[in-house]
Amino acid sequence: MRGKGILLDDAFGLKVHPVRDTSGKIISGLQVGNTLYQNQALILILHPGALKLAPTVGVGISDILQSNDFPFWRRKIKLQMEADGQRVTAVSFSLSQKLSIDAHY
């Protein structure tokens, strides 16, 4: 099922919560859940070429600081989310508005 998988923590490391049996052995630990928002965050942060196995993935949102071409960035974000398999209803932001992405798997 798309949108469900291994979760990452705030530092983008694996979110681990070890569960041990009576003898102390770890029987489970990786956290699994809704990955929509972490996938969106990774796509926004990554620059194209940063992922060796998927060189076209990434928006490189940090570059927006050097640009005022908001339609370009909205379209780039929309296309990247759609390439991930998300159905995008809206992407909006401006100088006075926070980034908002309305999308789902």
Phi and psi restraints in degrees (range 20) as a CNS / XPLOR table:
assign (resid 1 and name C) (resid 2 and name N)
       (resid 2 and name CA) (resid 2 and name C) 1.0 -70.6 20.0 2
assign (resid 2 and name N) (resid 2 and name CA)
       (resid 2 and name C) (resid 3 and name N) 1.0 139.7 20.0 2
assign (resid 2 and name C) (resid 3 and name N)
       (resid 3 and name CA) (resid 3 and name C) 1.0 93.9 20.0 2
assign (resid 3 and name N) (resid 3 and name CA)
       (resid 3 and name C) (resid 4 and name N) 1.0 0.0 20.0 2
assign (resid 3 and name C) (resid 4 and name N)
       (resid 4 and name CA) (resid 4 and name C) 1.0 -126.0 20.0 2
assign (resid 4 and name N) (resid 4 and name CA)
       (resid 4 and name C) (resid 5 and name N) 1.0 131.9 20.0 2
assign (resid 4 and name C) (resid 5 and name N)
       (resid 5 and name CA) (resid 5 and name C) 1.0 -177.9 20.0 2
assign (resid 5 and name N) (resid 5 and name CA)
       (resid 5 and name C) (resid 6 and name N) 1.0 -164.3 20.0 2
assign (resid 5 and name C) (resid 6 and name N)
       (resid 6 and name CA) (resid 6 and name C) 1.0 -72.0 20.0 2
assign (resid 6 and name N) (resid 6 and name CA)
       (resid 6 and name C) (resid 7 and name N) 1.0 130.6 20.0 2
assign (resid 6 and name C) (resid 7 and name N)
       (resid 7 and name CA) (resid 7 and name C) 1.0 -87.8 20.0 2
assign (resid 7 and name N) (resid 7 and name CA)
       (resid 7 and name C) (resid 8 and name N) 1.0 153.2 20.0 2
assign (resid 7 and name C) (resid 8 and name N)
       (resid 8 and name CA) (resid 8 and name C) 1.0 -111.2 20.0 2
assign (resid 8 and name N) (resid 8 and name CA)
       (resid 8 and name C) (resid 9 and name N) 1.0 152.4 20.0 2
assign (resid 8 and name C) (resid 9 and name N)
       (resid 9 and name CA) (resid 9 and name C) 1.0 -85.2 20.0 2
assign (resid 9 and name N) (resid 9 and name CA)
       (resid 9 and name C) (resid 10 and name N) 1.0 -174.8 20.0 2
assign (resid 9 and name C) (resid 10 and name N)
       (resid 10 and name CA) (resid 10 and name C) 1.0 -64.2 20.0 2
assign (resid 10 and name N) (resid 10 and name CA)
       (resid 10 and name C) (resid 11 and name N) 1.0 -21.2 20.0 2
assign (resid 10 and name C) (resid 11 and name N)
       (resid 11 and name CA) (resid 11 and name C) 1.0 -96.7 20.0 2
assign (resid 11 and name N) (resid 11 and name CA)
       (resid 11 and name C) (resid 12 and name N) 1.0 12.1 20.0 2
assign (resid 11 and name C) (resid 12 and name N)
       (resid 12 and name CA) (resid 12 and name C) 1.0 63.2 20.0 2
assign (resid 12 and name N) (resid 12 and name CA)
       (resid 12 and name C) (resid 13 and name N) 1.0 27.6 20.0 2
assign (resid 12 and name C) (resid 13 and name N)
       (resid 13 and name CA) (resid 13 and name C) 1.0 -96.6 20.0 2
assign (resid 13 and name N) (resid 13 and name CA)
       (resid 13 and name C) (resid 14 and name N) 1.0 169.1 20.0 2
assign (resid 13 and name C) (resid 14 and name N)
       (resid 14 and name CA) (resid 14 and name C) 1.0 -64.1 20.0 2
assign (resid 14 and name N) (resid 14 and name CA)
       (resid 14 and name C) (resid 15 and name N) 1.0 135.6 20.0 2
assign (resid 14 and name C) (resid 15 and name N)
       (resid 15 and name CA) (resid 15 and name C) 1.0 -85.3 20.0 2
assign (resid 15 and name N) (resid 15 and name CA)
       (resid 15 and name C) (resid 16 and name N) 1.0 107.5 20.0 2
assign (resid 15 and name C) (resid 16 and name N)
       (resid 16 and name CA) (resid 16 and name C) 1.0 -118.7 20.0 2
assign (resid 16 and name N) (resid 16 and name CA)
       (resid 16 and name C) (resid 17 and name N) 1.0 132.5 20.0 2
assign (resid 16 and name C) (resid 17 and name N)
       (resid 17 and name CA) (resid 17 and name C) 1.0 -136.2 20.0 2
assign (resid 17 and name N) (resid 17 and name CA)
       (resid 17 and name C) (resid 18 and name N) 1.0 89.0 20.0 2
assign (resid 17 and name C) (resid 18 and name N)
       (resid 18 and name CA) (resid 18 and name C) 1.0 -64.1 20.0 2
assign (resid 18 and name N) (resid 18 and name CA)
       (resid 18 and name C) (resid 19 and name N) 1.0 135.8 20.0 2
assign (resid 18 and name C) (resid 19 and name N)
       (resid 19 and name CA) (resid 19 and name C) 1.0 -114.9 20.0 2
assign (resid 19 and name N) (resid 19 and name CA)
       (resid 19 and name C) (resid 20 and name N) 1.0 126.7 20.0 2
assign (resid 19 and name C) (resid 20 and name N)
       (resid 20 and name CA) (resid 20 and name C) 1.0 -110.1 20.0 2
assign (resid 20 and name N) (resid 20 and name CA)
       (resid 20 and name C) (resid 21 and name N) 1.0 150.3 20.0 2
assign (resid 20 and name C) (resid 21 and name N)
       (resid 21 and name CA) (resid 21 and name C) 1.0 -85.4 20.0 2
assign (resid 21 and name N) (resid 21 and name CA)
       (resid 21 and name C) (resid 22 and name N) 1.0 -174.0 20.0 2
assign (resid 21 and name C) (resid 22 and name N)
       (resid 22 and name CA) (resid 22 and name C) 1.0 -64.8 20.0 2
assign (resid 22 and name N) (resid 22 and name CA)
       (resid 22 and name C) (resid 23 and name N) 1.0 -23.8 20.0 2
assign (resid 22 and name C) (resid 23 and name N)
       (resid 23 and name CA) (resid 23 and name C) 1.0 -91.7 20.0 2
assign (resid 23 and name N) (resid 23 and name CA)
       (resid 23 and name C) (resid 24 and name N) 1.0 1.4 20.0 2
assign (resid 23 and name C) (resid 24 and name N)
       (resid 24 and name CA) (resid 24 and name C) 1.0 92.9 20.0 2
assign (resid 24 and name N) (resid 24 and name CA)
       (resid 24 and name C) (resid 25 and name N) 1.0 0.5 20.0 2
assign (resid 24 and name C) (resid 25 and name N)
       (resid 25 and name CA) (resid 25 and name C) 1.0 -78.6 20.0 2
assign (resid 25 and name N) (resid 25 and name CA)
       (resid 25 and name C) (resid 26 and name N) 1.0 140.6 20.0 2
assign (resid 25 and name C) (resid 26 and name N)
       (resid 26 and name CA) (resid 26 and name C) 1.0 -73.9 20.0 2
assign (resid 26 and name N) (resid 26 and name CA)
       (resid 26 and name C) (resid 27 and name N) 1.0 124.7 20.0 2
assign (resid 26 and name C) (resid 27 and name N)
       (resid 27 and name CA) (resid 27 and name C) 1.0 -107.9 20.0 2
assign (resid 27 and name N) (resid 27 and name CA)
       (resid 27 and name C) (resid 28 and name N) 1.0 -19.3 20.0 2
assign (resid 27 and name C) (resid 28 and name N)
       (resid 28 and name CA) (resid 28 and name C) 1.0 -161.9 20.0 2
assign (resid 28 and name N) (resid 28 and name CA)
       (resid 28 and name C) (resid 29 and name N) 1.0 169.2 20.0 2
assign (resid 28 and name C) (resid 29 and name N)
       (resid 29 and name CA) (resid 29 and name C) 1.0 -177.2 20.0 2
assign (resid 29 and name N) (resid 29 and name CA)
       (resid 29 and name C) (resid 30 and name N) 1.0 -34.0 20.0 2
assign (resid 29 and name C) (resid 30 and name N)
       (resid 30 and name CA) (resid 30 and name C) 1.0 -70.7 20.0 2
assign (resid 30 and name N) (resid 30 and name CA)
       (resid 30 and name C) (resid 31 and name N) 1.0 135.6 20.0 2
assign (resid 30 and name C) (resid 31 and name N)
       (resid 31 and name CA) (resid 31 and name C) 1.0 -85.8 20.0 2
assign (resid 31 and name N) (resid 31 and name CA)
       (resid 31 and name C) (resid 32 and name N) 1.0 131.8 20.0 2
assign (resid 31 and name C) (resid 32 and name N)
       (resid 32 and name CA) (resid 32 and name C) 1.0 -118.4 20.0 2
assign (resid 32 and name N) (resid 32 and name CA)
       (resid 32 and name C) (resid 33 and name N) 1.0 140.4 20.0 2
assign (resid 32 and name C) (resid 33 and name N)
       (resid 33 and name CA) (resid 33 and name C) 1.0 -178.7 20.0 2
assign (resid 33 and name N) (resid 33 and name CA)
       (resid 33 and name C) (resid 34 and name N) 1.0 -160.9 20.0 2
assign (resid 33 and name C) (resid 34 and name N)
       (resid 34 and name CA) (resid 34 and name C) 1.0 -70.2 20.0 2
assign (resid 34 and name N) (resid 34 and name CA)
       (resid 34 and name C) (resid 35 and name N) 1.0 121.4 20.0 2
assign (resid 34 and name C) (resid 35 and name N)
       (resid 35 and name CA) (resid 35 and name C) 1.0 -103.8 20.0 2
assign (resid 35 and name N) (resid 35 and name CA)
       (resid 35 and name C) (resid 36 and name N) 1.0 5.9 20.0 2
assign (resid 35 and name C) (resid 36 and name N)
       (resid 36 and name CA) (resid 36 and name C) 1.0 -53.8 20.0 2
assign (resid 36 and name N) (resid 36 and name CA)
       (resid 36 and name C) (resid 37 and name N) 1.0 -53.2 20.0 2
assign (resid 36 and name C) (resid 37 and name N)
       (resid 37 and name CA) (resid 37 and name C) 1.0 -70.1 20.0 2
assign (resid 37 and name N) (resid 37 and name CA)
       (resid 37 and name C) (resid 38 and name N) 1.0 -35.6 20.0 2
assign (resid 37 and name C) (resid 38 and name N)
       (resid 38 and name CA) (resid 38 and name C) 1.0 -70.4 20.0 2
assign (resid 38 and name N) (resid 38 and name CA)
       (resid 38 and name C) (resid 39 and name N) 1.0 -35.4 20.0 2
assign (resid 38 and name C) (resid 39 and name N)
       (resid 39 and name CA) (resid 39 and name C) 1.0 -64.3 20.0 2
assign (resid 39 and name N) (resid 39 and name CA)
       (resid 39 and name C) (resid 40 and name N) 1.0 -42.4 20.0 2
assign (resid 39 and name C) (resid 40 and name N)
       (resid 40 and name CA) (resid 40 and name C) 1.0 -62.2 20.0 2
assign (resid 40 and name N) (resid 40 and name CA)
       (resid 40 and name C) (resid 41 and name N) 1.0 -43.2 20.0 2
assign (resid 40 and name C) (resid 41 and name N)
       (resid 41 and name CA) (resid 41 and name C) 1.0 -61.9 20.0 2
assign (resid 41 and name N) (resid 41 and name CA)
       (resid 41 and name C) (resid 42 and name N) 1.0 -44.1 20.0 2
assign (resid 41 and name C) (resid 42 and name N)
       (resid 42 and name CA) (resid 42 and name C) 1.0 -63.5 20.0 2
assign (resid 42 and name N) (resid 42 and name CA)
       (resid 42 and name C) (resid 43 and name N) 1.0 -42.8 20.0 2
assign (resid 42 and name C) (resid 43 and name N)
       (resid 43 and name CA) (resid 43 and name C) 1.0 -62.4 20.0 2
assign (resid 43 and name N) (resid 43 and name CA)
       (resid 43 and name C) (resid 44 and name N) 1.0 -40.5 20.0 2
assign (resid 43 and name C) (resid 44 and name N)
       (resid 44 and name CA) (resid 44 and name C) 1.0 -66.9 20.0 2
assign (resid 44 and name N) (resid 44 and name CA)
       (resid 44 and name C) (resid 45 and name N) 1.0 -40.9 20.0 2
assign (resid 44 and name C) (resid 45 and name N)
       (resid 45 and name CA) (resid 45 and name C) 1.0 -76.1 20.0 2
assign (resid 45 and name N) (resid 45 and name CA)
       (resid 45 and name C) (resid 46 and name N) 1.0 -41.6 20.0 2
assign (resid 45 and name C) (resid 46 and name N)
       (resid 46 and name CA) (resid 46 and name C) 1.0 -63.9 20.0 2
assign (resid 46 and name N) (resid 46 and name CA)
       (resid 46 and name C) (resid 47 and name N) 1.0 142.4 20.0 2
assign (resid 46 and name C) (resid 47 and name N)
       (resid 47 and name CA) (resid 47 and name C) 1.0 -94.5 20.0 2
assign (resid 47 and name N) (resid 47 and name CA)
       (resid 47 and name C) (resid 48 and name N) 1.0 145.7 20.0 2
assign (resid 47 and name C) (resid 48 and name N)
       (resid 48 and name CA) (resid 48 and name C) 1.0 -53.3 20.0 2
assign (resid 48 and name N) (resid 48 and name CA)
       (resid 48 and name C) (resid 49 and name N) 1.0 133.8 20.0 2
assign (resid 48 and name C) (resid 49 and name N)
       (resid 49 and name CA) (resid 49 and name C) 1.0 96.1 20.0 2
assign (resid 49 and name N) (resid 49 and name CA)
       (resid 49 and name C) (resid 50 and name N) 1.0 -10.3 20.0 2
assign (resid 49 and name C) (resid 50 and name N)
       (resid 50 and name CA) (resid 50 and name C) 1.0 -73.1 20.0 2
assign (resid 50 and name N) (resid 50 and name CA)
       (resid 50 and name C) (resid 51 and name N) 1.0 -29.7 20.0 2
assign (resid 50 and name C) (resid 51 and name N)
       (resid 51 and name CA) (resid 51 and name C) 1.0 -97.6 20.0 2
assign (resid 51 and name N) (resid 51 and name CA)
       (resid 51 and name C) (resid 52 and name N) 1.0 117.0 20.0 2
assign (resid 51 and name C) (resid 52 and name N)
       (resid 52 and name CA) (resid 52 and name C) 1.0 -59.6 20.0 2
assign (resid 52 and name N) (resid 52 and name CA)
       (resid 52 and name C) (resid 53 and name N) 1.0 -41.0 20.0 2
assign (resid 52 and name C) (resid 53 and name N)
       (resid 53 and name CA) (resid 53 and name C) 1.0 -83.5 20.0 2
assign (resid 53 and name N) (resid 53 and name CA)
       (resid 53 and name C) (resid 54 and name N) 1.0 -10.7 20.0 2
assign (resid 53 and name C) (resid 54 and name N)
       (resid 54 and name CA) (resid 54 and name C) 1.0 -143.5 20.0 2
assign (resid 54 and name N) (resid 54 and name CA)
       (resid 54 and name C) (resid 55 and name N) 1.0 72.7 20.0 2
assign (resid 54 and name C) (resid 55 and name N)
       (resid 55 and name CA) (resid 55 and name C) 1.0 -66.3 20.0 2
assign (resid 55 and name N) (resid 55 and name CA)
       (resid 55 and name C) (resid 56 and name N) 1.0 -14.6 20.0 2
assign (resid 55 and name C) (resid 56 and name N)
       (resid 56 and name CA) (resid 56 and name C) 1.0 -92.4 20.0 2
assign (resid 56 and name N) (resid 56 and name CA)
       (resid 56 and name C) (resid 57 and name N) 1.0 -5.2 20.0 2
assign (resid 56 and name C) (resid 57 and name N)
       (resid 57 and name CA) (resid 57 and name C) 1.0 -79.9 20.0 2
assign (resid 57 and name N) (resid 57 and name CA)
       (resid 57 and name C) (resid 58 and name N) 1.0 133.2 20.0 2
assign (resid 57 and name C) (resid 58 and name N)
       (resid 58 and name CA) (resid 58 and name C) 1.0 129.5 20.0 2
assign (resid 58 and name N) (resid 58 and name CA)
       (resid 58 and name C) (resid 59 and name N) 1.0 142.2 20.0 2
assign (resid 58 and name C) (resid 59 and name N)
       (resid 59 and name CA) (resid 59 and name C) 1.0 -97.7 20.0 2
assign (resid 59 and name N) (resid 59 and name CA)
       (resid 59 and name C) (resid 60 and name N) 1.0 -37.3 20.0 2
assign (resid 59 and name C) (resid 60 and name N)
       (resid 60 and name CA) (resid 60 and name C) 1.0 69.2 20.0 2
assign (resid 60 and name N) (resid 60 and name CA)
       (resid 60 and name C) (resid 61 and name N) 1.0 51.4 20.0 2
assign (resid 60 and name C) (resid 61 and name N)
       (resid 61 and name CA) (resid 61 and name C) 1.0 -58.6 20.0 2
assign (resid 61 and name N) (resid 61 and name CA)
       (resid 61 and name C) (resid 62 and name N) 1.0 -22.7 20.0 2
assign (resid 61 and name C) (resid 62 and name N)
       (resid 62 and name CA) (resid 62 and name C) 1.0 -63.3 20.0 2
assign (resid 62 and name N) (resid 62 and name CA)
       (resid 62 and name C) (resid 63 and name N) 1.0 -23.0 20.0 2
assign (resid 62 and name C) (resid 63 and name N)
       (resid 63 and name CA) (resid 63 and name C) 1.0 -72.9 20.0 2
assign (resid 63 and name N) (resid 63 and name CA)
       (resid 63 and name C) (resid 64 and name N) 1.0 -11.4 20.0 2
assign (resid 63 and name C) (resid 64 and name N)
       (resid 64 and name CA) (resid 64 and name C) 1.0 -65.9 20.0 2
assign (resid 64 and name N) (resid 64 and name CA)
       (resid 64 and name C) (resid 65 and name N) 1.0 -22.3 20.0 2
assign (resid 64 and name C) (resid 65 and name N)
       (resid 65 and name CA) (resid 65 and name C) 1.0 -62.8 20.0 2
assign (resid 65 and name N) (resid 65 and name CA)
       (resid 65 and name C) (resid 66 and name N) 1.0 -23.2 20.0 2
assign (resid 65 and name C) (resid 66 and name N)
       (resid 66 and name CA) (resid 66 and name C) 1.0 -98.6 20.0 2
assign (resid 66 and name N) (resid 66 and name CA)
       (resid 66 and name C) (resid 67 and name N) 1.0 11.9 20.0 2
assign (resid 66 and name C) (resid 67 and name N)
       (resid 67 and name CA) (resid 67 and name C) 1.0 -139.8 20.0 2
assign (resid 67 and name N) (resid 67 and name CA)
       (resid 67 and name C) (resid 68 and name N) 1.0 151.5 20.0 2
assign (resid 67 and name C) (resid 68 and name N)
       (resid 68 and name CA) (resid 68 and name C) 1.0 -119.0 20.0 2
assign (resid 68 and name N) (resid 68 and name CA)
       (resid 68 and name C) (resid 69 and name N) 1.0 13.1 20.0 2
assign (resid 68 and name C) (resid 69 and name N)
       (resid 69 and name CA) (resid 69 and name C) 1.0 -86.3 20.0 2
assign (resid 69 and name N) (resid 69 and name CA)
       (resid 69 and name C) (resid 70 and name N) 1.0 73.3 20.0 2
assign (resid 69 and name C) (resid 70 and name N)
       (resid 70 and name CA) (resid 70 and name C) 1.0 -62.6 20.0 2
assign (resid 70 and name N) (resid 70 and name CA)
       (resid 70 and name C) (resid 71 and name N) 1.0 -38.3 20.0 2
assign (resid 70 and name C) (resid 71 and name N)
       (resid 71 and name CA) (resid 71 and name C) 1.0 -59.6 20.0 2
assign (resid 71 and name N) (resid 71 and name CA)
       (resid 71 and name C) (resid 72 and name N) 1.0 -39.2 20.0 2
assign (resid 71 and name C) (resid 72 and name N)
       (resid 72 and name CA) (resid 72 and name C) 1.0 -59.4 20.0 2
assign (resid 72 and name N) (resid 72 and name CA)
       (resid 72 and name C) (resid 73 and name N) 1.0 -48.1 20.0 2
assign (resid 72 and name C) (resid 73 and name N)
       (resid 73 and name CA) (resid 73 and name C) 1.0 -68.1 20.0 2
assign (resid 73 and name N) (resid 73 and name CA)
       (resid 73 and name C) (resid 74 and name N) 1.0 -39.0 20.0 2
assign (resid 73 and name C) (resid 74 and name N)
       (resid 74 and name CA) (resid 74 and name C) 1.0 -61.6 20.0 2
assign (resid 74 and name N) (resid 74 and name CA)
       (resid 74 and name C) (resid 75 and name N) 1.0 -43.1 20.0 2
assign (resid 74 and name C) (resid 75 and name N)
       (resid 75 and name CA) (resid 75 and name C) 1.0 -66.6 20.0 2
assign (resid 75 and name N) (resid 75 and name CA)
       (resid 75 and name C) (resid 76 and name N) 1.0 -42.4 20.0 2
assign (resid 75 and name C) (resid 76 and name N)
       (resid 76 and name CA) (resid 76 and name C) 1.0 -61.4 20.0 2
assign (resid 76 and name N) (resid 76 and name CA)
       (resid 76 and name C) (resid 77 and name N) 1.0 -44.2 20.0 2
assign (resid 76 and name C) (resid 77 and name N)
       (resid 77 and name CA) (resid 77 and name C) 1.0 -62.4 20.0 2
assign (resid 77 and name N) (resid 77 and name CA)
       (resid 77 and name C) (resid 78 and name N) 1.0 -46.4 20.0 2
assign (resid 77 and name C) (resid 78 and name N)
       (resid 78 and name CA) (resid 78 and name C) 1.0 -59.6 20.0 2
assign (resid 78 and name N) (resid 78 and name CA)
       (resid 78 and name C) (resid 79 and name N) 1.0 -46.1 20.0 2
assign (resid 78 and name C) (resid 79 and name N)
       (resid 79 and name CA) (resid 79 and name C) 1.0 -64.1 20.0 2
assign (resid 79 and name N) (resid 79 and name CA)
       (resid 79 and name C) (resid 80 and name N) 1.0 -39.8 20.0 2
assign (resid 79 and name C) (resid 80 and name N)
       (resid 80 and name CA) (resid 80 and name C) 1.0 -67.4 20.0 2
assign (resid 80 and name N) (resid 80 and name CA)
       (resid 80 and name C) (resid 81 and name N) 1.0 -40.3 20.0 2
assign (resid 80 and name C) (resid 81 and name N)
       (resid 81 and name CA) (resid 81 and name C) 1.0 -66.7 20.0 2
assign (resid 81 and name N) (resid 81 and name CA)
       (resid 81 and name C) (resid 82 and name N) 1.0 -40.3 20.0 2
assign (resid 81 and name C) (resid 82 and name N)
       (resid 82 and name CA) (resid 82 and name C) 1.0 -65.7 20.0 2
assign (resid 82 and name N) (resid 82 and name CA)
       (resid 82 and name C) (resid 83 and name N) 1.0 -36.5 20.0 2
assign (resid 82 and name C) (resid 83 and name N)
       (resid 83 and name CA) (resid 83 and name C) 1.0 -64.5 20.0 2
assign (resid 83 and name N) (resid 83 and name CA)
       (resid 83 and name C) (resid 84 and name N) 1.0 -25.5 20.0 2
assign (resid 83 and name C) (resid 84 and name N)
       (resid 84 and name CA) (resid 84 and name C) 1.0 -81.3 20.0 2
assign (resid 84 and name N) (resid 84 and name CA)
       (resid 84 and name C) (resid 85 and name N) 1.0 -5.6 20.0 2
assign (resid 84 and name C) (resid 85 and name N)
       (resid 85 and name CA) (resid 85 and name C) 1.0 97.5 20.0 2
assign (resid 85 and name N) (resid 85 and name CA)
       (resid 85 and name C) (resid 86 and name N) 1.0 7.9 20.0 2
assign (resid 85 and name C) (resid 86 and name N)
       (resid 86 and name CA) (resid 86 and name C) 1.0 -85.5 20.0 2
assign (resid 86 and name N) (resid 86 and name CA)
       (resid 86 and name C) (resid 87 and name N) 1.0 144.7 20.0 2
assign (resid 86 and name C) (resid 87 and name N)
       (resid 87 and name CA) (resid 87 and name C) 1.0 -93.7 20.0 2
assign (resid 87 and name N) (resid 87 and name CA)
       (resid 87 and name C) (resid 88 and name N) 1.0 113.2 20.0 2
assign (resid 87 and name C) (resid 88 and name N)
       (resid 88 and name CA) (resid 88 and name C) 1.0 -97.2 20.0 2
assign (resid 88 and name N) (resid 88 and name CA)
       (resid 88 and name C) (resid 89 and name N) 1.0 121.9 20.0 2
assign (resid 88 and name C) (resid 89 and name N)
       (resid 89 and name CA) (resid 89 and name C) 1.0 -89.3 20.0 2
assign (resid 89 and name N) (resid 89 and name CA)
       (resid 89 and name C) (resid 90 and name N) 1.0 -42.8 20.0 2
assign (resid 89 and name C) (resid 90 and name N)
       (resid 90 and name CA) (resid 90 and name C) 1.0 -158.3 20.0 2
assign (resid 90 and name N) (resid 90 and name CA)
       (resid 90 and name C) (resid 91 and name N) 1.0 146.1 20.0 2
assign (resid 90 and name C) (resid 91 and name N)
       (resid 91 and name CA) (resid 91 and name C) 1.0 -130.3 20.0 2
assign (resid 91 and name N) (resid 91 and name CA)
       (resid 91 and name C) (resid 92 and name N) 1.0 123.2 20.0 2
assign (resid 91 and name C) (resid 92 and name N)
       (resid 92 and name CA) (resid 92 and name C) 1.0 -141.5 20.0 2
assign (resid 92 and name N) (resid 92 and name CA)
       (resid 92 and name C) (resid 93 and name N) 1.0 143.9 20.0 2
assign (resid 92 and name C) (resid 93 and name N)
       (resid 93 and name CA) (resid 93 and name C) 1.0 -175.4 20.0 2
assign (resid 93 and name N) (resid 93 and name CA)
       (resid 93 and name C) (resid 94 and name N) 1.0 159.4 20.0 2
assign (resid 93 and name C) (resid 94 and name N)
       (resid 94 and name CA) (resid 94 and name C) 1.0 -157.9 20.0 2
assign (resid 94 and name N) (resid 94 and name CA)
       (resid 94 and name C) (resid 95 and name N) 1.0 -173.0 20.0 2
assign (resid 94 and name C) (resid 95 and name N)
       (resid 95 and name CA) (resid 95 and name C) 1.0 -59.8 20.0 2
assign (resid 95 and name N) (resid 95 and name CA)
       (resid 95 and name C) (resid 96 and name N) 1.0 -32.9 20.0 2
assign (resid 95 and name C) (resid 96 and name N)
       (resid 96 and name CA) (resid 96 and name C) 1.0 -105.0 20.0 2
assign (resid 96 and name N) (resid 96 and name CA)
       (resid 96 and name C) (resid 97 and name N) 1.0 4.3 20.0 2
assign (resid 96 and name C) (resid 97 and name N)
       (resid 97 and name CA) (resid 97 and name C) 1.0 -129.8 20.0 2
assign (resid 97 and name N) (resid 97 and name CA)
       (resid 97 and name C) (resid 98 and name N) 1.0 135.3 20.0 2
assign (resid 97 and name C) (resid 98 and name N)
       (resid 98 and name CA) (resid 98 and name C) 1.0 -68.1 20.0 2
assign (resid 98 and name N) (resid 98 and name CA)
       (resid 98 and name C) (resid 99 and name N) 1.0 157.6 20.0 2
assign (resid 98 and name C) (resid 99 and name N)
       (resid 99 and name CA) (resid 99 and name C) 1.0 -65.3 20.0 2
assign (resid 99 and name N) (resid 99 and name CA)
       (resid 99 and name C) (resid 100 and name N) 1.0 130.3 20.0 2
assign (resid 99 and name C) (resid 100 and name N)
       (resid 100 and name CA) (resid 100 and name C) 1.0 -134.5 20.0 2
assign (resid 100 and name N) (resid 100 and name CA)
       (resid 100 and name C) (resid 101 and name N) 1.0 126.2 20.0 2
assign (resid 100 and name C) (resid 101 and name N)
       (resid 101 and name CA) (resid 101 and name C) 1.0 -121.2 20.0 2
assign (resid 101 and name N) (resid 101 and name CA)
       (resid 101 and name C) (resid 102 and name N) 1.0 117.7 20.0 2
assign (resid 101 and name C) (resid 102 and name N)
       (resid 102 and name CA) (resid 102 and name C) 1.0 -103.7 20.0 2
assign (resid 102 and name N) (resid 102 and name CA)
       (resid 102 and name C) (resid 103 and name N) 1.0 99.8 20.0 2
assign (resid 102 and name C) (resid 103 and name N)
       (resid 103 and name CA) (resid 103 and name C) 1.0 -152.2 20.0 2
assign (resid 103 and name N) (resid 103 and name CA)
       (resid 103 and name C) (resid 104 and name N) 1.0 157.7 20.0 2
assign (resid 103 and name C) (resid 104 and name N)
       (resid 104 and name CA) (resid 104 and name C) 1.0 -156.4 20.0 2
assign (resid 104 and name N) (resid 104 and name CA)
       (resid 104 and name C) (resid 105 and name N) 1.0 163.7 20.0 2
